């Protein structure tokens, strides 16, 4: 009888030990998940950005510098940012290269997405985070020429950038995140009347005539500030 009681006590002790271990592991897992969830940079927040665009832009045969402002607003969650943007730029031929340059204004509205493929810092000990991200989206361009005329067309945009963020009020449910970013942006749009070009030409000295590219490119550097809460 005592032998059976001894075995029962041994099995009971073993079960209690296993249960305690499982509970401890579950608590540790929940604690780690909660700690990760509470990282101030991982919480969902509204995000606003303001910056400067500078580079080159072309509309058919008209090409030259493009400089202007960039504004965006969206929702940031973990590694993703979905946002809408508005760009306002002065575009056209360079006044130093052409006697009577063709100039105009570009308005661009777009829906964009951004994904951070590398992050450094979670804000738990030091309130800083570094990010490297890629972005892409589609937009609508409206070009208004200084001497009259308007052109509307769709475009695609891709970009690559880096950002440094700092968090304040990180112990509150809605911390503030301030950032400074620098990026490279490329837009691709269909050139005007590109479907009407039927003859191959040489735009300069060449061995073989080719058809002009049916696409216009915009190449820009984008630098600015962001704020999220």
Protein Blocks (a to p, Z undefined) as FASTA:
>chain_A
ZZmmmmmmmmmmmmmmmmmmmmmmmmmmmmmmmmmmmpmklpccdddddddddddddehj
bgcddddddddddddehjbccddddddddedddfklpmbacddddddddddddddfbded
jhlmmccdcdddddddddddddddfkgpadddddddddddddddddehklbmbdcddddd
ddddddddddehklmpmbdcdfbdcfbdcdddfbdcdddddddddddZZ
